[in-house]
Amino acid sequence: MAKQSIIKEFFLFIKQEKKWWLVPLITVLLLVGALIVFAGSSPLAPFIYPLF
């Protein structure tokens, strides 16, 4: 069996198990994670911190 990427395997799981509610959840978690990384390494960090 060929190796599959984690993302491809995740979407195959969602398709098979009909768990479409996971897509917005994962999307929001990725966006929050990206905002935290951006806020920590940006000169705009003092302006982003009040959002939390």
PQR file with spaces between the fields and no chain letter, atoms N, CA, C, O and H, PARSE charges and radii, in Angstrom:
ATOM       1  N    MET     1       0.842   -1.177    0.000 -0.4000 1.5000
ATOM       2  CA   MET     1       0.000    0.000    0.000 -0.0000 2.0000
ATOM       3  C    MET     1       0.889    1.242    0.000  0.5500 1.7000
ATOM       4  O    MET     1       1.851    1.327    0.762 -0.5500 1.4000
ATOM       5  N    ALA     2       0.565    2.178   -0.839 -0.4000 1.5000
ATOM       6  CA   ALA     2       1.363    3.392   -0.962 -0.0000 2.0000
ATOM       7  C    ALA     2       1.140    4.291    0.254  0.5500 1.7000
ATOM       8  O    ALA     2       0.071    4.287    0.864 -0.5500 1.4000
ATOM       9  H    ALA     2      -0.217    2.109   -1.458  0.4000 1.0000
ATOM      10  N    LYS     3       2.176    5.059    0.587 -0.4000 1.5000
ATOM      11  CA   LYS     3       2.042    6.005    1.697 -0.0000 2.0000
ATOM      12  C    LYS     3       1.135    7.152    1.279  0.5500 1.7000
ATOM      13  O    LYS     3       1.221    7.660    0.161 -0.5500 1.4000
ATOM      14  H    LYS     3       3.044    5.062    0.091  0.4000 1.0000
ATOM      15  N    GLN     4       0.272    7.545    2.192 -0.4000 1.5000
ATOM      16  CA   GLN     4      -0.628    8.665    1.932 -0.0000 2.0000
ATOM      17  C    GLN     4      -0.272    9.805    2.878  0.5500 1.7000
ATOM      18  O    GLN     4       0.184    9.583    4.000 -0.5500 1.4000
ATOM      19  H    GLN     4       0.202    7.133    3.100  0.4000 1.0000
ATOM      20  N    SER     5      -0.484   11.001    2.413 -0.4000 1.5000
ATOM      21  CA   SER     5      -0.223   12.130    3.283 -0.0000 2.0000
ATOM      22  C    SER     5      -1.309   12.202    4.358  0.5500 1.7000
ATOM      23  O    SER     5      -2.399   11.653    4.197 -0.5500 1.4000
ATOM      24  H    SER     5      -0.855   11.181    1.502  0.4000 1.0000
ATOM      25  N    ILE     6      -0.999   12.872    5.426 -0.4000 1.5000
ATOM      26  CA   ILE     6      -1.950   12.988    6.532 -0.0000 2.0000
ATOM      27  C    ILE     6      -3.199   13.731    6.088  0.5500 1.7000
ATOM      28  O    ILE     6      -4.312   13.371    6.471 -0.5500 1.4000
ATOM      29  H    ILE     6      -0.114   13.318    5.556  0.4000 1.0000
ATOM      30  N    ILE     7      -3.016   14.763    5.282 -0.4000 1.5000
ATOM      31  CA   ILE     7      -4.168   15.555    4.835 -0.0000 2.0000
ATOM      32  C    ILE     7      -5.091   14.724    3.961  0.5500 1.7000
ATOM      33  O    ILE     7      -6.311   14.764    4.122 -0.5500 1.4000
ATOM      34  H    ILE     7      -2.112   15.056    4.971  0.4000 1.0000
ATOM      35  N    LYS     8      -4.512   13.971    3.037 -0.4000 1.5000
ATOM      36  CA   LYS     8      -5.332   13.123    2.156 -0.0000 2.0000
ATOM      37  C    LYS     8      -6.056   12.058    2.972  0.5500 1.7000
ATOM      38  O    LYS     8      -7.232   11.785    2.735 -0.5500 1.4000
ATOM      39  H    LYS     8      -3.521   13.938    2.906  0.4000 1.0000
ATOM      40  N    GLU     9      -5.366   11.466    3.921 -0.4000 1.5000
ATOM      41  CA   GLU     9      -5.978   10.442    4.767 -0.0000 2.0000
ATOM      42  C    GLU     9      -7.097   11.044    5.615  0.5500 1.7000
ATOM      43  O    GLU     9      -8.129   10.405    5.821 -0.5500 1.4000
ATOM      44  H    GLU     9      -4.410   11.688    4.114  0.4000 1.0000
ATOM      45  N    PHE    10      -6.902   12.261    6.106 -0.4000 1.5000
ATOM      46  CA   PHE    10      -7.929   12.937    6.890 -0.0000 2.0000
ATOM      47  C    PHE    10      -9.191   13.159    6.068  0.5500 1.7000
ATOM      48  O    PHE    10     -10.297   12.897    6.541 -0.5500 1.4000
ATOM      49  H    PHE    10      -6.064   12.780    5.939  0.4000 1.0000
ATOM      50  N    PHE    11      -9.029   13.644    4.832 -0.4000 1.5000
ATOM      51  CA   PHE    11     -10.198   13.881    3.991 -0.0000 2.0000
ATOM      52  C    PHE    11     -10.882   12.578    3.576  0.5500 1.7000
ATOM      53  O    PHE    11     -12.104   12.546    3.438 -0.5500 1.4000
ATOM      54  H    PHE    11      -8.131   13.856    4.448  0.4000 1.0000
ATOM      55  N    LEU    12     -10.128   11.521    3.377 -0.4000 1.5000
ATOM      56  CA   LEU    12     -10.748   10.222    3.098 -0.0000 2.0000
ATOM      57  C    LEU    12     -11.563    9.740    4.295  0.5500 1.7000
ATOM      58  O    LEU    12     -12.644    9.175    4.126 -0.5500 1.4000
ATOM      59  H    LEU    12      -9.134   11.547    3.489  0.4000 1.0000
ATOM      60  N    PHE    13     -11.049    9.962    5.501 -0.4000 1.5000
ATOM      61  CA   PHE    13     -11.783    9.606    6.720 -0.0000 2.0000
ATOM      62  C    PHE    13     -13.094   10.377    6.809  0.5500 1.7000
ATOM      63  O    PHE    13     -14.147    9.807    7.096 -0.5500 1.4000
ATOM      64  H    PHE    13     -10.172   10.421    5.639  0.4000 1.0000
ATOM      65  N    ILE    14     -13.015   11.689    6.556 -0.4000 1.5000
ATOM      66  CA   ILE    14     -14.223   12.525    6.611 -0.0000 2.0000
ATOM      67  C    ILE    14     -15.256   12.045    5.597  0.5500 1.7000
ATOM      68  O    ILE    14     -16.449   11.988    5.892 -0.5500 1.4000
ATOM      69  H    ILE    14     -12.160   12.152    6.322  0.4000 1.0000
ATOM      70  N    LYS    15     -14.791   11.706    4.411 -0.4000 1.5000
ATOM      71  CA   LYS    15     -15.706   11.265    3.352 -0.0000 2.0000
ATOM      72  C    LYS    15     -16.357    9.926    3.711  0.5500 1.7000
ATOM      73  O    LYS    15     -17.561    9.752    3.525 -0.5500 1.4000
ATOM      74  H    LYS    15     -13.821   11.753    4.170  0.4000 1.0000
ATOM      75  N    GLN    16     -15.572    8.993    4.220 -0.4000 1.5000
ATOM      76  CA   GLN    16     -16.109    7.672    4.540 -0.0000 2.0000
ATOM      77  C    GLN    16     -17.044    7.704    5.739  0.5500 1.7000
ATOM      78  O    GLN    16     -18.106    7.082    5.720 -0.5500 1.4000
ATOM      79  H    GLN    16     -14.594    9.134    4.371  0.4000 1.0000
ATOM      80  N    GLU    17     -16.653    8.427    6.779 -0.4000 1.5000
ATOM      81  CA   GLU    17     -17.423    8.411    8.026 -0.0000 2.0000
ATOM      82  C    GLU    17     -18.504    9.491    8.092  0.5500 1.7000
ATOM      83  O    GLU    17     -19.239    9.580    9.076 -0.5500 1.4000
ATOM      84  H    GLU    17     -15.790    8.932    6.795  0.4000 1.0000
ATOM      85  N    LYS    18     -18.598   10.311    7.042 -0.4000 1.5000
ATOM      86  CA   LYS    18     -19.604   11.379    6.976 -0.0000 2.0000
ATOM      87  C    LYS    18     -19.508   12.315    8.180  0.5500 1.7000
ATOM      88  O    LYS    18     -20.523   12.661    8.786 -0.5500 1.4000
ATOM      89  H    LYS    18     -18.001   10.239    6.243  0.4000 1.0000
ATOM      90  N    LYS    19     -18.315   12.713    8.514 -0.4000 1.5000
ATOM      91  CA   LYS    19     -18.088   13.617    9.639 -0.0000 2.0000
ATOM      92  C    LYS    19     -17.679   14.997    9.113  0.5500 1.7000
ATOM      93  O    LYS    19     -16.587   15.484    9.406 -0.5500 1.4000
ATOM      94  H    LYS    19     -17.491   12.432    8.022  0.4000 1.0000
ATOM      95  N    TRP    20     -18.563   15.612    8.337 -0.4000 1.5000
ATOM      96  CA   TRP    20     -18.273   16.892    7.705 -0.0000 2.0000
ATOM      97  C    TRP    20     -18.175   18.025    8.705  0.5500 1.7000
ATOM      98  O    TRP    20     -17.631   19.080    8.379 -0.5500 1.4000
ATOM      99  H    TRP    20     -19.449   15.216    8.099  0.4000 1.0000
ATOM     100  N    TRP    21     -18.691   17.840    9.929 -0.4000 1.5000
ATOM     101  CA   TRP    21     -18.611   18.877   10.943 -0.0000 2.0000
ATOM     102  C    TRP    21     -17.173   19.098   11.400  0.5500 1.7000
ATOM     103  O    TRP    21     -16.887   20.107   12.045 -0.5500 1.4000
ATOM     104  H    TRP    21     -19.133   16.983   10.194  0.4000 1.0000
ATOM     105  N    LEU    22     -16.266   18.185   11.084 -0.4000 1.5000
ATOM     106  CA   LEU    22     -14.868   18.352   11.467 -0.0000 2.0000
ATOM     107  C    LEU    22     -14.145   19.397   10.615  0.5500 1.7000
ATOM     108  O    LEU    22     -13.166   19.988   11.070 -0.5500 1.4000
ATOM     109  H    LEU    22     -16.498   17.366   10.560  0.4000 1.0000
ATOM     110  N    VAL    23     -14.604   19.628    9.407 -0.4000 1.5000
ATOM     111  CA   VAL    23     -13.919   20.556    8.493 -0.0000 2.0000
ATOM     112  C    VAL    23     -13.884   21.979    9.067  0.5500 1.7000
ATOM     113  O    VAL    23     -12.804   22.567    9.120 -0.5500 1.4000
ATOM     114  H    VAL    23     -15.399   19.148    9.036  0.4000 1.0000
ATOM     115  N    PRO    24     -15.020   22.562    9.501 -0.5600 1.5000
ATOM     116  CA   PRO    24     -14.928   23.913   10.067  0.2800 2.0000
ATOM     117  C    PRO    24     -14.122   23.951   11.369  0.5500 1.7000
ATOM     118  O    PRO    24     -13.433   24.934   11.646 -0.5500 1.4000
ATOM     119  N    LEU    25     -14.205   22.901   12.152 -0.4000 1.5000
ATOM     120  CA   LEU    25     -13.458   22.845   13.408 -0.0000 2.0000
ATOM     121  C    LEU    25     -11.957   22.886   13.155  0.5500 1.7000
ATOM     122  O    LEU    25     -11.246   23.664   13.790 -0.5500 1.4000
ATOM     123  H    LEU    25     -14.764   22.103   11.926  0.4000 1.0000
ATOM     124  N    ILE    26     -11.473   22.067   12.248 -0.4000 1.5000
ATOM     125  CA   ILE    26     -10.051   22.035   11.920 -0.0000 2.0000
ATOM     126  C    ILE    26      -9.624   23.351   11.278  0.5500 1.7000
ATOM     127  O    ILE    26      -8.529   23.847   11.544 -0.5500 1.4000
ATOM     128  H    ILE    26     -12.051   21.435   11.732  0.4000 1.0000
ATOM     129  N    THR    27     -10.482   23.918   10.435 -0.4000 1.5000
ATOM     130  CA   THR    27     -10.164   25.192    9.792 -0.0000 2.0000
ATOM     131  C    THR    27      -9.980   26.305   10.822  0.5500 1.7000
ATOM     132  O    THR    27      -9.024   27.077   10.746 -0.5500 1.4000
ATOM     133  H    THR    27     -11.372   23.516   10.218  0.4000 1.0000
ATOM     134  N    VAL    28     -10.889   26.381   11.775 -0.4000 1.5000
ATOM     135  CA   VAL    28     -10.788   27.409   12.816 -0.0000 2.0000
ATOM     136  C    VAL    28      -9.537   27.191   13.665  0.5500 1.7000
ATOM     137  O    VAL    28      -8.846   28.153   14.001 -0.5500 1.4000
ATOM     138  H    VAL    28     -11.666   25.754   11.836  0.4000 1.0000
ATOM     139  N    LEU    29      -9.240   25.951   14.013 -0.4000 1.5000
ATOM     140  CA   LEU    29      -8.039   25.677   14.799 -0.0000 2.0000
ATOM     141  C    LEU    29      -6.769   26.075   14.046  0.5500 1.7000
ATOM     142  O    LEU    29      -5.844   26.622   14.646 -0.5500 1.4000
ATOM     143  H    LEU    29      -9.801   25.170   13.741  0.4000 1.0000
ATOM     144  N    LEU    30      -6.717   25.808   12.753 -0.4000 1.5000
ATOM     145  CA   LEU    30      -5.557   26.203   11.961 -0.0000 2.0000
ATOM     146  C    LEU    30      -5.432   27.722   11.864  0.5500 1.7000
ATOM     147  O    LEU    30      -4.326   28.258   11.928 -0.5500 1.4000
ATOM     148  H    LEU    30      -7.469   25.363   12.266  0.4000 1.0000
ATOM     149  N    LEU    31      -6.558   28.415   11.708 -0.4000 1.5000
ATOM     150  CA   LEU    31      -6.522   29.874   11.634 -0.0000 2.0000
ATOM     151  C    LEU    31      -6.079   30.500   12.953  0.5500 1.7000
ATOM     152  O    LEU    31      -5.297   31.451   12.952 -0.5500 1.4000
ATOM     153  H    LEU    31      -7.456   27.979   11.656  0.4000 1.0000
ATOM     154  N    VAL    32      -6.565   29.985   14.067 -0.4000 1.5000
ATOM     155  CA   VAL    32      -6.144   30.498   15.375 -0.0000 2.0000
ATOM     156  C    VAL    32      -4.661   30.226   15.593  0.5500 1.7000
ATOM     157  O    VAL    32      -3.939   31.081   16.107 -0.5500 1.4000
ATOM     158  H    VAL    32      -7.201   29.213   14.068  0.4000 1.0000
ATOM     159  N    GLY    33      -4.206   29.043   15.204 -0.4000 1.5000
ATOM     160  CA   GLY    33      -2.784   28.727   15.321 -0.0000 2.0000
ATOM     161  C    GLY    33      -1.929   29.641   14.475  0.5500 1.7000
ATOM     162  O    GLY    33      -0.868   30.084   14.916 -0.5500 1.4000
ATOM     163  H    GLY    33      -4.792   28.349   14.786  0.4000 1.0000
ATOM     164  N    ALA    34      -2.376   29.931   13.261 -0.4000 1.5000
ATOM     165  CA   ALA    34      -1.630   30.846   12.393 -0.0000 2.0000
ATOM     166  C    ALA    34      -1.619   32.256   12.976  0.5500 1.7000
ATOM     167  O    ALA    34      -0.604   32.947   12.893 -0.5500 1.4000
ATOM     168  H    ALA    34      -3.237   29.572   12.903  0.4000 1.0000
ATOM     169  N    LEU    35      -2.722   32.687   13.558 -0.4000 1.5000
ATOM     170  CA   LEU    35      -2.772   34.011   14.183 -0.0000 2.0000
ATOM     171  C    LEU    35      -1.820   34.097   15.365  0.5500 1.7000
ATOM     172  O    LEU    35      -1.165   35.122   15.557 -0.5500 1.4000
ATOM     173  H    LEU    35      -3.547   32.125   13.625  0.4000 1.0000
ATOM     174  N    ILE    36      -1.734   33.047   16.151 -0.4000 1.5000
ATOM     175  CA   ILE    36      -0.819   33.035   17.294 -0.0000 2.0000
ATOM     176  C    ILE    36       0.628   33.086   16.826  0.5500 1.7000
ATOM     177  O    ILE    36       1.435   33.821   17.395 -0.5500 1.4000
ATOM     178  H    ILE    36      -2.266   32.215   15.995  0.4000 1.0000
ATOM     179  N    VAL    37       0.965   32.320   15.802 -0.4000 1.5000
ATOM     180  CA   VAL    37       2.328   32.349   15.269 -0.0000 2.0000
ATOM     181  C    VAL    37       2.631   33.727   14.692  0.5500 1.7000
ATOM     182  O    VAL    37       3.711   34.271   14.921 -0.5500 1.4000
ATOM     183  H    VAL    37       0.309   31.723   15.339  0.4000 1.0000
ATOM     184  N    PHE    38       1.691   34.291   13.949 -0.4000 1.5000
ATOM     185  CA   PHE    38       1.885   35.610   13.361 -0.0000 2.0000
ATOM     186  C    PHE    38       2.027   36.678   14.446  0.5500 1.7000
ATOM     187  O    PHE    38       2.853   37.583   14.333 -0.5500 1.4000
ATOM     188  H    PHE    38       0.814   33.849   13.763  0.4000 1.0000
ATOM     189  N    ALA    39       1.213   36.565   15.499 -0.4000 1.5000
ATOM     190  CA   ALA    39       1.243   37.553   16.576 -0.0000 2.0000
ATOM     191  C    ALA    39       2.558   37.489   17.351  0.5500 1.7000
ATOM     192  O    ALA    39       3.024   38.509   17.858 -0.5500 1.4000
ATOM     193  H    ALA    39       0.541   35.830   15.592  0.4000 1.0000
ATOM     194  N    GLY    40       3.144   36.333   17.446 -0.4000 1.5000
ATOM     195  CA   GLY    40       4.378   36.202   18.201 -0.0000 2.0000
ATOM     196  C    GLY    40       5.614   36.630   17.441  0.5500 1.7000
ATOM     197  O    GLY    40       6.638   36.925   18.057 -0.5500 1.4000
ATOM     198  H    GLY    40       2.765   35.505   17.034  0.4000 1.0000
ATOM     199  N    SER    41       5.551   36.672   16.131 -0.4000 1.5000
ATOM     200  CA   SER    41       6.751   36.964   15.346 -0.0000 2.0000
ATOM     201  C    SER    41       6.576   38.186   14.441  0.5500 1.7000
ATOM     202  O    SER    41       7.234   38.299   13.407 -0.5500 1.4000
ATOM     203  H    SER    41       4.719   36.433   15.630  0.4000 1.0000
ATOM     204  N    SER    42       5.713   39.069   14.826 -0.4000 1.5000
ATOM     205  CA   SER    42       5.432   40.209   13.967 -0.0000 2.0000
ATOM     206  C    SER    42       5.618   41.511   14.733  0.5500 1.7000
ATOM     207  O    SER    42       5.383   41.557   15.940 -0.5500 1.4000
ATOM     208  H    SER    42       5.178   38.977   15.666  0.4000 1.0000
ATOM     209  N    PRO    43       6.034   42.564   14.049 -0.5600 1.5000
ATOM     210  CA   PRO    43       6.076   43.865   14.722  0.2800 2.0000
ATOM     211  C    PRO    43       4.672   44.399   15.029  0.5500 1.7000
ATOM     212  O    PRO    43       4.525   45.370   15.771 -0.5500 1.4000
ATOM     213  N    LEU    44       3.657   43.773   14.466 -0.4000 1.5000
ATOM     214  CA   LEU    44       2.276   44.167   14.755 -0.0000 2.0000
ATOM     215  C    LEU    44       1.723   43.469   15.988  0.5500 1.7000
ATOM     216  O    LEU    44       0.549   43.641   16.315 -0.5500 1.4000
ATOM     217  H    LEU    44       3.777   42.984   13.863  0.4000 1.0000
ATOM     218  N    ALA    45       2.541   42.688   16.675 -0.4000 1.5000
ATOM     219  CA   ALA    45       2.082   41.910   17.823 -0.0000 2.0000
ATOM     220  C    ALA    45       1.361   42.748   18.871  0.5500 1.7000
ATOM     221  O    ALA    45       0.322   42.305   19.360 -0.5500 1.4000
ATOM     222  H    ALA    45       3.495   42.548   16.409  0.4000 1.0000
ATOM     223  N    PRO    46       1.842   43.923   19.244 -0.5600 1.5000
ATOM     224  CA   PRO    46       1.116   44.696   20.261  0.2800 2.0000
ATOM     225  C    PRO    46      -0.305   45.064   19.843  0.5500 1.7000
ATOM     226  O    PRO    46      -1.157   45.296   20.701 -0.5500 1.4000
ATOM     227  N    PHE    47      -0.572   45.120   18.546 -0.4000 1.5000
ATOM     228  CA   PHE    47      -1.910   45.470   18.082 -0.0000 2.0000
ATOM     229  C    PHE    47      -2.822   44.240   17.984  0.5500 1.7000
ATOM     230  O    PHE    47      -4.045   44.375   17.963 -0.5500 1.4000
ATOM     231  H    PHE    47       0.120   44.931   17.849  0.4000 1.0000
ATOM     232  N    ILE    48      -2.233   43.054   17.924 -0.4000 1.5000
ATOM     233  CA   ILE    48      -3.022   41.823   17.822 -0.0000 2.0000
ATOM     234  C    ILE    48      -3.380   41.296   19.213  0.5500 1.7000
ATOM     235  O    ILE    48      -4.426   40.668   19.379 -0.5500 1.4000
ATOM     236  H    ILE    48      -1.239   42.944   17.941  0.4000 1.0000
ATOM     237  N    TYR    49      -2.535   41.541   20.208 -0.4000 1.5000
ATOM     238  CA   TYR    49      -2.783   41.006   21.554 -0.0000 2.0000
ATOM     239  C    TYR    49      -4.117   41.442   22.153  0.5500 1.7000
ATOM     240  O    TYR    49      -4.741   40.631   22.838 -0.5500 1.4000
ATOM     241  H    TYR    49      -1.685   42.051   20.073  0.4000 1.0000
ATOM     242  N    PRO    50      -4.594   42.660   21.941 -0.5600 1.5000
ATOM     243  CA   PRO    50      -5.903   43.024   22.511  0.2800 2.0000
ATOM     244  C    PRO    50      -7.060   42.177   21.993  0.5500 1.7000
ATOM     245  O    PRO    50      -8.121   42.146   22.616 -0.5500 1.4000
ATOM     246  N    LEU    51      -6.879   41.490   20.869 -0.4000 1.5000
ATOM     247  CA   LEU    51      -7.949   40.616   20.372 -0.0000 2.0000
ATOM     248  C    LEU    51      -8.190   39.441   21.287  0.5500 1.7000
ATOM     249  O    LEU    51      -9.282   38.874   21.299 -0.5500 1.4000
ATOM     250  H    LEU    51      -6.016   41.515   20.363  0.4000 1.0000
ATOM     251  N    PHE    52      -7.183   39.068   22.054 -0.4000 1.5000
ATOM     252  CA   PHE    52      -7.331   37.946   22.978 -0.0000 2.0000
ATOM     253  C    PHE    52      -7.645   38.467   24.346  0.5500 1.7000
ATOM     254  O    PHE    52      -7.811   37.685   25.282 -0.5500 1.4000
ATOM     255  H    PHE    52      -6.295   39.529   22.045  0.4000 1.0000
